[in-house]
Amino acid sequence: MTDLSAVPGTAGGAKKSSILEADARTRRRNAAEARFKVYGMLAVATGVLALILLLISILSNGLSSFRQTFVTFDVPLSAETLDPNGNRNPDEMSKVSTFGYSPLILNGLKEALSARGISVDEVPDADLANIISRAAAADLRDFVLANPQVVGETLSFEFLANGRIDGFFKGRVTYESAERDSNVTPDQLRVAEAMVAADLMETRFNWGFITGPDASGQRPESAGLGVAILGSFYMMLVVLVLTLPIGVAASIYLEEFAPKNRFTDLIEVNISNLAAVPSIVFGILGLAVFINFAGLPQSAPIVGGLVLTLMTLPTIIIATRASLKSVPPSIRQAALGVGASKMQSVFHHVLPLAAPGILTGTIIGLAQALGETAPLLLIGMVAFVREYPEGLPQGLFDPASALPVQVYQWTQRSDPAFVERASGAIIVLLVFLVLMNAVAVLLRRRFERRW
Amino acid sequence: MPVLWIVLVVLAIGLAGYVLGRQRALAGVGGNASQLHSLPAYYGYNSLMFAVVPAFLVMLIWLLVQPIYVESRISTLIPDSAISESSTRSLVMSDVRRVAEGLDAAVASGAMSGDFARDLRTDLTDVRARLGEIGIALGSDVSPAVLLAAQSYRATSGTLSMAMTLVVIGLALAGLATAYVRTTPEYRARNTVEAMLLALLMLASTIAILTTVGIVFSLIFETIHFFEKYPWQSFFFSLTWRPSFEGGSDLGLLPLLWGTLYISVIALLVSVPIGLFAAIYLSEYAGPKVRAAAKPMIEILAGIPTIVYGLFALITVGPLLRDYFAEPLGLGTSSSSVMTAGIVMGIMLIPFVSSLSDDIINAVPQAMRDGSLGLGATQSETIRQVIIPAALPGIVGAILLAASRAIGETMIVVLGAGAAAKIDLNPFEAMTTVTVKIVGQLTGDTDFSSPESLVAFALGMTLFVITLGLNVFALYIVRKYREQYE
């Protein structure tokens, strides 16, 4: 006490300090505190901002891909060119190639234009024909071969507009850029504008983007996601059918029955390591084992499904074990107490109580598998596939694409219209992911029990 | 008989077994179930498992072994003279397989009769043209030796498939009969069923080991093939990467490794500070409302597939960096660059670093915080001088795990980093990584005998070893740290 009371005296004229008035050191410390807090806020804000930017970038680039420009006009299906023998036999009519159909479309277009009073005299025929998608002739031919009785009639058809014309209405192509682009001329754009004014052309929602097959690099307007969605669906089916029983069985063994020994340790170490192995290594495994060794076909959903199964198993095992662990031991003890065997206590009591957690984990694992791309590139899923795979189970062995791989493929093409479509495909992918995660969250909210 | 049908038949036998086994047990006690050792259903399950499990196991093994056996058998049938200078035995074998599949398809579609396909001779029929008619394109004309081998391939596979059908269905019936005979009221059916079930559960858990073994073996075998064709010194120490499929390629690992590490370092420079500060803020400062809003948003970043980040790099971040940084500064004109890939990958890793750090920071005992705050330290001083040092080993582990993620990441670098293999310091140059080259060398039609394709396996091996090392080390640190406070 004496020391303390002596302090002011020895310090001489020291400044009086008050807790109401911060001294320099406290101010410095408080400033540091505030700065530190701001760093933290900035970090959180950066993360959130990155997410928002990412979503804006994808949405702004991709939303337009769901709308497409269509051209509607009457096409005279002249019998002389389409069915020279006049017997409406599809086999003989199939000798007329798409080159036979293109002039018909061009004529129909010209008539429709002149009927609306749009002068196209200064536009060369080739440019005029190019306003319509290159896929139009093939579509028309397929339609005529499927319905031979329509030959000779004049029917109204709806064709896709060329990708560049479509791009003009979406702001991707302008008169200035058309000057420099060898694929589109300003004249074509002028005609297209006139056609919109005359109700021949309109931009609206395009189901073909979601259900149609892929198309070659020349016709981005008709490229669709149908084959990829079906392929992804088949793969998810394989993953679900294999991971759920195997994952649950493995988790039950490890969590409820496994003795603590070296073998169990080995399995545990393996599972935690597999969860961290880069996904592309699983692709190499799939290529070496399933394709080169077992001789399964390339690009087939079954191979993709098997690779993704091996990849998602660790995730599902970890989730399942967590939910088995959360069932309190008293449940097991009560079951054993009334005479159930160990196996009965697990299958009759623990497993049903853990089921919501297991399902949630499985859905999240599936969502992860749905978005995985790299391993699928190695097992040949990048092949250009236009045919829909057949129904199950044969379809598992047919070539197919997958949603994320389709995105990758489209980014590799030169036509800028494919960037829009790749972003559109991502939106479809994200919608599926959001739906799956929403189901998982709902399941958890609805059924999860806190013990 | 197609495999699907065999499966269905075996399942049908199993179902019959369930009904029969249950009935026999009940009949043995005159319908009084209380005199049985186990519940009646267990006798049914017992018969079902006896019928189905061995049959399916044998079928699985048979399906795996049969192609290998047929392959090796047929391969000895091809005389050396039938293998031309430019070809190899494996190429001829793939021809044989294609012809055999073609004949199968021809018979299945009705274009040829089974006898006709069996007795076909190249000097009498143009096999290539006949198969072409039904839509099976062959790369070259079919030589007599290949056709003969293909026919014997078909015959052998046919015989073996027939044998498999008989063996599998026979086994199912035999299993059913065994179980049926053994079913008596005293039979301990529940114990048998549970023992078999336990064995199946154990089998399922060994899949993880099998996968690892599969990865290691597939990598090792092909890597050995690669080093037989290409000197390991040049692979590990050469500074150039210039594959050319005409031969004389330079396949040096170092430029790829440089690109990988450079991009990973940038990704960590982005993700570690942001992730760490976000974790600190959310666990130490943020109120419950902010936390409930911000935490899921950051975690959404972790659920977004990497192809989405790749596209983000390609169409947004790349052009942005090029137009506002690289070109004004005169550092490059490429939109795909180390910086692009690094920044986007950094964003991807933010939730990874933050959620791991969050766990670790929360594991630091509250008493340590209270002690520090009680001595008059401000909150930030407590975090910097008490919590971070205590959590440091765990945080280092988290950073190592993030690094292993960054090194193994594929789609972001495929779309964002470029394909030029070079060693350069300029972060706005396009560079390439190990994963990009694995995709590049193995995509499309590849010939698995050239070093240019096989190098992908050596690259995969390198990747596997590096990431495995990082993971094991990181998990060791994290685990050791966790035990410290428990």
Chai-1 contact restraints between the chains, C-beta under 6 A:
chainA,res_idxA,chainB,res_idxB,connection_type,confidence,min_distance_angstrom,max_distance_angstrom,comment,restraint_id
A,R29,B,T378,contact,1.0,0.0,6.0,A-B,restraint_1
A,E33,B,T378,contact,1.0,0.0,6.0,A-B,restraint_2
A,E33,B,S380,contact,1.0,0.0,6.0,A-B,restraint_3
A,F36,B,S380,contact,1.0,0.0,6.0,A-B,restraint_4
A,K37,B,Y285,contact,1.0,0.0,6.0,A-B,restraint_5
A,Y39,B,F277,contact,1.0,0.0,6.0,A-B,restraint_6
A,G40,B,F277,contact,1.0,0.0,6.0,A-B,restraint_7
A,G40,B,I280,contact,1.0,0.0,6.0,A-B,restraint_8
A,G40,B,Y281,contact,1.0,0.0,6.0,A-B,restraint_9
A,G40,B,Y285,contact,1.0,0.0,6.0,A-B,restraint_10
A,A43,B,I274,contact,1.0,0.0,6.0,A-B,restraint_11
A,A43,B,F277,contact,1.0,0.0,6.0,A-B,restraint_12
A,A43,B,A278,contact,1.0,0.0,6.0,A-B,restraint_13
A,V44,B,A278,contact,1.0,0.0,6.0,A-B,restraint_14
A,V44,B,Y281,contact,1.0,0.0,6.0,A-B,restraint_15
A,V44,B,A294,contact,1.0,0.0,6.0,A-B,restraint_16
A,T46,B,I274,contact,1.0,0.0,6.0,A-B,restraint_17
A,G47,B,A278,contact,1.0,0.0,6.0,A-B,restraint_18
A,G47,B,I298,contact,1.0,0.0,6.0,A-B,restraint_19
A,G47,B,I350,contact,1.0,0.0,6.0,A-B,restraint_20
A,V48,B,M297,contact,1.0,0.0,6.0,A-B,restraint_21
A,A50,B,I347,contact,1.0,0.0,6.0,A-B,restraint_22
A,L51,B,M297,contact,1.0,0.0,6.0,A-B,restraint_23
A,L51,B,I300,contact,1.0,0.0,6.0,A-B,restraint_24
A,L51,B,L301,contact,1.0,0.0,6.0,A-B,restraint_25
A,L54,B,F312,contact,1.0,0.0,6.0,A-B,restraint_26
A,S57,B,F312,contact,1.0,0.0,6.0,A-B,restraint_27
A,S57,B,T316,contact,1.0,0.0,6.0,A-B,restraint_28
A,I246,B,A204,contact,1.0,0.0,6.0,A-B,restraint_29
A,I246,B,I207,contact,1.0,0.0,6.0,A-B,restraint_30
A,A249,B,L201,contact,1.0,0.0,6.0,A-B,restraint_31
A,A249,B,A204,contact,1.0,0.0,6.0,A-B,restraint_32
A,A250,B,A204,contact,1.0,0.0,6.0,A-B,restraint_33
A,A250,B,S205,contact,1.0,0.0,6.0,A-B,restraint_34
A,I252,B,L201,contact,1.0,0.0,6.0,A-B,restraint_35
A,Y253,B,L201,contact,1.0,0.0,6.0,A-B,restraint_36
A,Y253,B,M202,contact,1.0,0.0,6.0,A-B,restraint_37
A,Y253,B,S205,contact,1.0,0.0,6.0,A-B,restraint_38
A,L254,B,S205,contact,1.0,0.0,6.0,A-B,restraint_39
A,I267,B,S205,contact,1.0,0.0,6.0,A-B,restraint_40
A,I267,B,A208,contact,1.0,0.0,6.0,A-B,restraint_41
A,N270,B,A208,contact,1.0,0.0,6.0,A-B,restraint_42
A,N270,B,I209,contact,1.0,0.0,6.0,A-B,restraint_43
A,N270,B,T212,contact,1.0,0.0,6.0,A-B,restraint_44
A,I271,B,A208,contact,1.0,0.0,6.0,A-B,restraint_45
A,N273,B,N471,contact,1.0,0.0,6.0,A-B,restraint_46
A,L274,B,A208,contact,1.0,0.0,6.0,A-B,restraint_47
A,A276,B,N471,contact,1.0,0.0,6.0,A-B,restraint_48
A,P278,B,G408,contact,1.0,0.0,6.0,A-B,restraint_49
A,P278,B,T467,contact,1.0,0.0,6.0,A-B,restraint_50
A,I280,B,T410,contact,1.0,0.0,6.0,A-B,restraint_51
A,I280,B,T435,contact,1.0,0.0,6.0,A-B,restraint_52
A,I280,B,I438,contact,1.0,0.0,6.0,A-B,restraint_53
A,V281,B,G460,contact,1.0,0.0,6.0,A-B,restraint_54
A,V281,B,F464,contact,1.0,0.0,6.0,A-B,restraint_55
A,I284,B,G460,contact,1.0,0.0,6.0,A-B,restraint_56
A,L285,B,G214,contact,1.0,0.0,6.0,A-B,restraint_57
A,L285,B,I215,contact,1.0,0.0,6.0,A-B,restraint_58
A,L285,B,S218,contact,1.0,0.0,6.0,A-B,restraint_59
A,A288,B,S218,contact,1.0,0.0,6.0,A-B,restraint_60
A,V289,B,G214,contact,1.0,0.0,6.0,A-B,restraint_61
A,V289,B,S218,contact,1.0,0.0,6.0,A-B,restraint_62
A,G295,B,P67,contact,1.0,0.0,6.0,A-B,restraint_63
A,L310,B,T211,contact,1.0,0.0,6.0,A-B,restraint_64
A,M343,B,E194,contact,1.0,0.0,6.0,A-B,restraint_65
A,G371,B,P305,contact,1.0,0.0,6.0,A-B,restraint_66
A,T373,B,I307,contact,1.0,0.0,6.0,A-B,restraint_67
A,T373,B,M411,contact,1.0,0.0,6.0,A-B,restraint_68
A,A374,B,T410,contact,1.0,0.0,6.0,A-B,restraint_69
A,A374,B,M411,contact,1.0,0.0,6.0,A-B,restraint_70
A,L377,B,V439,contact,1.0,0.0,6.0,A-B,restraint_71
A,L377,B,T443,contact,1.0,0.0,6.0,A-B,restraint_72
A,L378,B,L442,contact,1.0,0.0,6.0,A-B,restraint_73
A,V382,B,T443,contact,1.0,0.0,6.0,A-B,restraint_74
A,P404,B,P305,contact,1.0,0.0,6.0,A-B,restraint_75
A,P404,B,I307,contact,1.0,0.0,6.0,A-B,restraint_76
A,V407,B,I307,contact,1.0,0.0,6.0,A-B,restraint_77
A,T411,B,L314,contact,1.0,0.0,6.0,A-B,restraint_78
A,V419,B,I315,contact,1.0,0.0,6.0,A-B,restraint_79
A,A422,B,L311,contact,1.0,0.0,6.0,A-B,restraint_80
A,I426,B,V308,contact,1.0,0.0,6.0,A-B,restraint_81
